[in-house]
Amino acid sequence: MTTITTAASRTLPPADITIAADASALSDQLKAMRERLFPPAAQKVLRGFTSGEAARMIGVSDGYLRQLSLAGEGPQPSTGVAGRRFYSLADIHALRQHLAEQALAKGNAQKARSYLKWRDAERGEHLQVISVTNFKGGSGKTTSAVHLAQYLAMSGHRVLAIDLDPQASLSALFGYQPELDLTGNDTLYGAIRYDAERRPMREVIRKTYFAGLDLVPGNLELQEFEHVTPQVLANRKAGEHSEALFFARVQEALQTVADDYDVVVLDCPPQLGYLTLSALCASTSVIVTVHPQMLDVASMSQFLFMTSDLLSVVREAGGALNFDFLRYLVTRYEPNDGPQTQIAGFMRSLFGDRVLTAPMVKSTAISDAGLTKQTLYEVGRENFTRATYDRALESLNAVNVEIEQLIHAAWGRV
């Protein structure tokens, strides 16, 4: 006779205890992995850049950098094997500053601006706030956001990256393990919450190992904004709350630090909640990431309908929704995949120039870099097959150059 064991006859621990144990075990392993990868203080550092890489980033020749070095002008490079010269990103920014000052001394303001790309508020160049969004996971949203933020910093802009996703993938790429490194009230929620625990925006901003790029990390406490906002809205109807409405809170927080940055990149959560709506209302521009599969495109259709309906309510309540640009970015694109090519073409025929010309190509180089919580801009070419690395880097740069050009166009630069 066969005995059937039912769930009720087993002596299993409650599900919450099992999940908590798994979470703790995974957290411990991630901590150990981080300490192996980034000893001894378990903090990330950015690699040095060859003189050739530095020259391309600045927009001069390698020979000219060598002349500056020999003349003792600007920061001096460190020397590696076989006399190869390396610059830190901070050195590269200092060289930009030096060359810009030289150009200004010669009366060439346009040349100076090509070196030092900071926005000029006196010329009406406003803070550019870019939301990278989609409410379907796996669309490459965080990958796009982090590479955009790092590219803009490497090209000479002052950048603030904000992780609005409670899952904190962007924060992880910057070396943070949220449950260990953040003690509470350390995310953007600390600067937009409704109670007396609200903190100034400057107190939740952290410097990173990436010169010119600051970060507001994320963790699960961001979800509190989704829980508390409905209560506040109900109290407002009852006349018991006079705080700014939810859709204005991210914008208000950013205004307090606007003078310190040129571009803010918001990595939105994969859901259309109060955090995403508040981010969109604070944005001057929006990038919607789309994986070119039919189910993803169908999902995006629903996302656009929902976003339109919700933003119309926000607009009627007084929210400003004037974007400098709204663009769709094709991500994880495989050029040799016929159906993907058809869907990408379908999107271009439908949306025209609102689809970025350059797609973000799917690459094992980006995936492999992610194994060590790094981006493609952080790892060296020597770690990959040259063709694989070059193809991935060319794709990333093409996307980010296009977005940078849109930013400069919004500022009125030619």
C-alpha positions as CSV (number, residue, x, y, z in Angstrom):
1,M,0.0,0.0,0.0
2,T,1.4,3.4,-1.0
3,T,1.3,6.2,1.6
4,I,0.8,9.7,0.2
5,T,2.4,12.4,2.2
6,T,0.4,15.5,2.3
7,A,1.5,19.1,3.0
8,A,-0.4,19.0,6.3
9,S,1.5,15.8,7.4
10,R,4.9,17.3,6.9
11,T,6.7,19.3,9.6
12,L,8.0,22.2,7.5
13,P,8.8,25.6,8.9
14,P,6.5,28.5,8.0
15,A,7.2,30.0,4.5
16,D,8.3,33.3,6.0
17,I,11.0,31.6,8.1
18,T,12.3,29.6,5.1
19,I,12.4,32.7,2.9
20,A,14.1,34.8,5.6
21,A,16.8,32.0,6.0
22,D,17.4,32.0,2.2
23,A,17.6,35.8,2.2
24,S,20.2,35.7,5.0
25,A,22.3,33.0,3.4
26,L,22.3,34.8,0.0
27,S,23.2,38.1,1.7
28,D,26.1,36.4,3.5
29,Q,27.4,34.9,0.3
30,L,27.1,38.2,-1.6
31,K,29.1,39.9,1.1
32,A,31.8,37.3,1.0
33,M,31.9,37.6,-2.8
34,R,32.2,41.4,-2.6
35,E,35.1,41.1,-0.1
36,R,36.9,38.7,-2.4
37,L,36.4,41.0,-5.4
38,F,37.2,44.3,-3.7
39,P,39.5,43.8,-0.8
40,P,40.5,45.0,1.8
41,A,37.8,47.6,2.5
42,A,35.2,45.9,0.1
43,Q,35.0,49.1,-1.9
44,K,35.1,49.5,-5.6
45,V,37.7,51.6,-7.4
46,L,37.8,52.6,-11.0
47,R,40.6,51.4,-13.3
48,G,43.1,53.8,-14.8
49,F,42.7,54.8,-18.5
50,T,45.4,54.5,-21.0
51,S,46.7,57.8,-22.6
52,G,44.9,56.8,-25.8
53,E,41.6,56.3,-24.0
54,A,42.1,59.6,-22.1
55,A,42.8,61.4,-25.4
56,R,39.7,60.1,-27.0
57,M,37.5,61.0,-24.0
58,I,38.9,64.6,-24.0
59,G,38.9,65.0,-27.7
60,V,42.6,65.5,-28.4
61,S,45.4,63.4,-29.8
62,D,47.5,61.1,-27.7
63,G,50.6,63.0,-28.9
64,Y,49.2,66.2,-27.6
65,L,48.6,64.7,-24.2
66,R,52.3,63.5,-24.2
67,Q,53.3,67.1,-25.0
68,L,51.3,68.4,-22.1
69,S,52.9,65.8,-19.8
70,L,56.5,66.6,-21.0
71,A,55.7,70.3,-20.4
72,G,54.5,69.6,-16.9
73,E,51.1,70.9,-17.7
74,G,48.1,69.4,-15.9
75,P,48.1,66.2,-13.9
76,Q,50.9,63.8,-14.6
77,P,50.1,60.2,-15.6
78,S,51.2,57.1,-13.8
79,T,53.5,54.8,-15.6
80,G,52.8,51.1,-16.0
81,V,54.5,48.1,-17.8
82,A,56.6,49.1,-20.8
83,G,56.2,52.7,-20.0
84,R,52.5,52.9,-20.7
85,R,50.9,56.0,-19.3
86,F,47.6,55.9,-17.4
87,Y,45.3,58.6,-16.1
88,S,42.6,58.4,-13.5
89,L,39.2,59.7,-14.4
90,A,39.8,62.6,-11.9
91,D,43.0,63.3,-13.9
92,I,41.1,63.4,-17.1
93,H,38.6,65.9,-15.6
94,A,41.5,68.0,-14.4
95,L,43.0,68.0,-17.9
96,R,39.6,69.1,-19.3
97,Q,39.6,72.0,-16.9
98,H,43.2,72.9,-17.8
99,L,42.5,72.9,-21.6
100,A,39.2,74.8,-21.1
101,E,41.0,77.5,-19.2
102,Q,43.6,77.7,-22.0
103,A,40.9,78.0,-24.6
104,L,39.1,80.8,-22.6
105,A,42.4,82.7,-22.2
106,K,42.6,82.7,-26.0
107,G,39.0,83.9,-26.3
108,N,37.7,80.6,-27.7
109,A,34.6,79.9,-25.6
110,Q,33.2,77.3,-28.0
111,K,36.5,75.3,-27.8
112,A,36.4,75.6,-24.0
113,R,32.9,74.2,-23.9
114,S,33.9,71.2,-26.0
115,Y,36.4,70.3,-23.2
116,L,34.3,71.2,-20.2
117,K,30.7,70.4,-20.9
118,W,29.1,71.8,-17.7
119,R,25.8,73.5,-18.3
120,D,25.6,77.3,-18.2
121,A,22.6,78.3,-16.1
122,E,23.1,82.0,-17.1
123,R,22.6,81.0,-20.7
124,G,19.3,79.2,-19.7
125,E,20.8,75.7,-19.8
126,H,18.5,73.9,-17.3
127,L,19.2,70.8,-15.2
128,Q,18.5,67.8,-17.4
129,V,16.5,65.1,-15.5
130,I,16.2,61.9,-17.4
131,S,13.9,59.0,-16.3
132,V,14.8,55.6,-17.7
133,T,11.6,53.6,-17.4
134,N,9.5,50.6,-18.3
135,F,7.2,48.6,-16.1
136,K,8.3,45.2,-17.5
137,G,11.4,43.7,-16.0
138,G,14.2,42.5,-18.2
139,S,14.0,45.4,-20.6
140,G,17.6,46.5,-19.9
141,K,16.5,49.5,-17.9
142,T,19.1,49.5,-15.2
143,T,21.9,48.5,-17.7
144,S,20.9,51.5,-19.9
145,A,20.7,53.9,-16.9
146,V,24.1,53.0,-15.4
147,H,26.0,53.1,-18.7
148,L,24.3,56.4,-19.6
149,A,25.2,58.0,-16.2
150,Q,28.8,56.7,-16.5
151,Y,29.2,57.8,-20.1
152,L,28.0,61.3,-19.3
153,A,30.4,61.6,-16.4
154,M,33.3,60.3,-18.5
155,S,32.5,62.9,-21.2
156,G,32.8,65.7,-18.7
157,H,29.3,66.3,-17.2
158,R,28.4,66.5,-13.5
159,V,26.0,63.6,-13.0
160,L,23.7,62.4,-10.2
161,A,22.4,58.9,-10.5
162,I,19.3,58.0,-8.4
163,D,18.2,54.5,-7.8
164,L,14.4,54.5,-7.4
165,D,14.0,50.8,-7.7
166,P,13.5,49.0,-4.3
167,Q,15.4,46.0,-5.8
168,A,18.5,48.3,-5.9
169,S,20.2,46.8,-9.0
170,L,21.8,50.2,-9.9
171,S,23.2,50.5,-6.3
172,A,24.6,47.0,-6.6
173,L,26.6,48.0,-9.7
174,F,28.1,50.8,-7.7
175,G,29.3,48.3,-5.0
176,Y,26.5,48.7,-2.5
177,Q,24.8,45.8,-0.8
178,P,21.6,47.6,0.5
179,E,20.8,45.4,3.5
180,L,24.4,45.9,4.8
181,D,25.5,49.3,3.6
182,L,22.3,51.4,4.2
183,T,21.0,51.7,7.7
184,G,17.7,53.5,7.0
185,N,16.5,56.8,5.6
186,D,19.5,56.7,3.2
187,T,17.6,56.6,0.0
188,L,15.6,59.2,-1.9
189,Y,12.7,58.3,0.3
190,G,14.5,60.1,3.1
191,A,14.3,63.3,1.1
192,I,10.7,63.0,-0.1
193,R,8.9,61.4,2.8
194,Y,6.0,63.2,4.4
195,D,6.9,63.2,8.1
196,A,9.4,64.8,10.5
197,E,12.1,62.3,9.5
198,R,12.5,64.0,6.1
199,R,16.2,64.8,5.4
200,P,17.8,67.4,3.1
201,M,18.6,66.0,-0.4
202,R,22.3,66.6,0.1
203,E,22.4,64.2,3.1
204,V,21.3,61.2,1.0
205,I,23.8,61.9,-1.9
206,R,27.0,59.8,-1.8
207,K,30.2,60.3,-3.7
208,T,31.3,57.3,-5.9
209,Y,34.6,55.9,-7.1
210,F,33.5,57.4,-10.5
211,A,34.8,61.0,-10.6
212,G,32.0,63.4,-11.6
213,L,29.3,60.9,-10.7
214,D,27.3,60.9,-7.4
215,L,24.7,58.4,-6.3
216,V,21.6,58.2,-4.3
217,P,21.3,54.5,-3.5
218,G,18.1,52.5,-3.2
219,N,16.7,49.7,-1.1
220,L,13.4,48.3,0.1
221,E,12.5,51.4,2.1
222,L,11.6,53.1,-1.2
223,Q,8.5,51.0,-1.1
224,E,7.3,53.0,1.9
225,F,6.5,55.9,-0.5
226,E,4.0,53.6,-2.3
227,H,2.4,52.7,1.0
228,V,2.3,56.1,2.7
229,T,1.2,58.2,-0.2
230,P,-2.4,56.8,-0.4
231,Q,-2.8,57.6,3.3
232,V,-1.6,61.1,2.8
233,L,-3.9,61.6,-0.2
234,A,-6.9,60.4,2.0
235,N,-5.9,62.8,4.8
236,R,-5.6,65.7,2.3
237,K,-9.1,65.1,1.2
238,A,-10.1,65.3,4.8
239,G,-8.2,68.6,5.2
240,E,-5.6,67.1,7.5
241,H,-2.5,67.4,5.3
242,S,-0.9,70.3,3.6
243,E,2.3,68.8,2.3
244,A,3.2,69.0,-1.4
245,L,1.4,66.4,-3.5
246,F,3.4,63.2,-4.3
247,F,4.1,64.2,-7.9
248,A,6.0,67.3,-6.9
249,R,8.2,65.8,-4.2
250,V,11.1,64.4,-6.3
251,Q,11.2,67.7,-8.3
252,E,11.3,69.7,-5.0
253,A,14.2,67.6,-3.7
254,L,16.2,67.9,-6.9
255,Q,15.8,71.7,-7.0
256,T,17.8,72.0,-3.8
257,V,20.9,70.5,-5.5
258,A,20.3,71.6,-9.1
259,D,23.3,73.9,-9.1
260,D,25.7,71.0,-8.4
261,Y,24.8,68.9,-11.5
262,D,24.2,69.0,-15.2
263,V,22.3,65.8,-15.6
264,V,20.3,63.6,-13.2
265,V,19.6,60.0,-14.3
266,L,16.6,58.3,-12.6
267,D,16.5,54.5,-12.7
268,C,12.7,54.0,-12.2
269,P,11.2,50.9,-10.6
270,P,9.6,48.3,-13.0
271,Q,6.1,49.4,-12.1
272,L,3.8,52.4,-12.6
273,G,3.4,53.5,-9.0
274,Y,3.8,56.8,-7.1
275,L,7.6,56.7,-7.3
276,T,7.6,56.4,-11.1
277,L,4.9,59.1,-11.5
278,S,6.8,61.4,-9.3
279,A,10.0,60.8,-11.2
280,L,8.2,61.4,-14.5
281,C,6.8,64.7,-13.2
282,A,10.3,65.8,-12.2
283,S,11.8,64.8,-15.5
284,T,12.8,67.0,-18.4
285,S,13.2,63.9,-20.6
286,V,12.3,60.3,-20.7
287,I,13.9,57.1,-22.1
288,V,11.6,54.1,-22.4
289,T,13.6,50.9,-22.8
290,V,12.0,48.2,-25.1
291,H,13.1,44.6,-25.7
292,P,12.1,43.9,-29.3
293,Q,9.9,40.9,-28.6
294,M,6.2,40.9,-29.4
295,L,5.1,40.3,-25.8
296,D,7.3,43.2,-24.6
297,V,5.9,45.5,-27.2
298,A,2.4,44.5,-26.3
299,S,3.3,45.1,-22.6
300,M,4.7,48.6,-23.6
301,S,1.3,49.4,-25.2
302,Q,-0.4,48.8,-21.9
303,F,2.3,50.8,-20.1
304,L,1.8,53.8,-22.4
305,F,-2.0,53.7,-22.0
306,M,-1.7,53.6,-18.2
307,T,1.0,56.3,-18.1
308,S,-1.1,58.6,-20.3
309,D,-4.2,58.1,-18.1
310,L,-2.3,58.7,-14.9
311,L,-0.3,61.7,-16.1
312,S,-3.4,63.4,-17.4
313,V,-4.8,63.3,-13.9
314,V,-1.5,64.7,-12.6
315,R,-1.6,67.4,-15.2
316,E,-5.1,68.4,-14.2
317,A,-3.9,68.6,-10.6
318,G,-1.2,71.1,-11.6
319,G,1.8,68.9,-12.6
320,A,4.0,70.2,-15.4
321,L,4.7,67.6,-18.1
322,N,6.8,69.3,-20.7
323,F,9.5,66.9,-21.9
324,D,12.5,68.1,-23.9
325,F,12.5,64.7,-25.5
326,L,10.8,61.3,-25.2
327,R,12.7,58.4,-26.8
328,Y,12.3,54.7,-27.1
329,L,15.5,52.7,-26.8
330,V,15.7,49.2,-28.4
331,T,17.6,47.1,-25.9
332,R,19.2,43.6,-25.9
333,Y,19.0,43.7,-29.7
334,E,20.3,40.8,-31.7
335,P,20.8,42.1,-35.3
336,N,20.8,38.5,-36.8
337,D,17.5,37.7,-35.2
338,G,14.9,38.2,-37.9
339,P,11.8,38.6,-35.7
340,Q,13.6,41.2,-33.6
341,T,14.7,43.1,-36.7
342,Q,11.0,43.1,-37.9
343,I,9.8,44.4,-34.5
344,A,12.5,47.1,-34.4
345,G,11.5,48.2,-37.9
346,F,7.8,48.2,-36.9
347,M,8.5,50.5,-34.0
348,R,10.5,52.9,-36.3
349,S,7.7,53.0,-38.8
350,L,5.2,53.7,-36.0
351,F,7.1,56.2,-33.8
352,G,9.6,57.7,-36.3
353,D,12.5,59.6,-34.8
354,R,11.1,59.0,-31.3
355,V,13.0,55.6,-31.5
356,L,16.7,56.2,-31.0
357,T,18.7,55.4,-34.1
358,A,21.2,53.3,-32.2
359,P,20.0,50.1,-30.5
360,M,21.7,48.7,-27.5
361,V,23.1,45.4,-28.8
362,K,22.9,42.3,-26.6
363,S,26.4,41.3,-25.7
364,T,28.1,38.7,-23.5
365,A,30.7,41.3,-22.6
366,I,28.1,43.3,-20.7
367,S,26.8,40.2,-19.0
368,D,30.3,39.0,-18.1
369,A,31.2,42.4,-16.6
370,G,28.0,42.2,-14.5
371,L,29.3,39.0,-12.9
372,T,31.7,41.2,-10.9
373,K,29.2,44.0,-10.5
374,Q,30.9,46.1,-13.1
375,T,29.9,47.9,-16.3
376,L,31.6,47.7,-19.6
377,Y,33.0,51.2,-19.0
378,E,34.8,49.9,-15.9
379,V,36.4,46.7,-17.3
380,G,39.4,46.8,-19.6
381,R,39.5,45.5,-23.2
382,E,42.1,42.9,-22.2
383,N,39.4,41.0,-20.3
384,F,37.5,40.0,-23.4
385,T,37.9,39.0,-27.0
386,R,38.6,42.2,-28.8
387,A,35.8,41.9,-31.3
388,T,33.2,41.2,-28.6
389,Y,34.4,44.1,-26.5
390,D,34.6,46.5,-29.4
391,R,31.2,45.6,-30.7
392,A,29.6,46.1,-27.3
393,L,31.4,49.3,-26.6
394,E,30.6,50.7,-30.0
395,S,26.9,50.0,-29.4
396,L,26.8,51.6,-25.9
397,N,28.7,54.7,-27.1
398,A,26.4,55.1,-30.1
399,V,23.3,55.1,-27.8
400,N,24.8,57.4,-25.3
401,V,26.3,59.9,-27.8
402,E,22.8,60.2,-29.3
403,I,21.3,60.9,-25.9
404,E,24.1,63.4,-25.2
405,Q,23.3,65.2,-28.4
406,L,19.6,65.4,-27.4
407,I,20.7,66.9,-24.1
408,H,22.9,69.5,-25.8
409,A,20.1,70.3,-28.3
410,A,17.7,70.9,-25.4
411,W,20.3,73.4,-24.0
412,G,20.4,75.2,-27.3
413,R,23.9,74.1,-28.2
414,V,24.8,73.4,-31.9
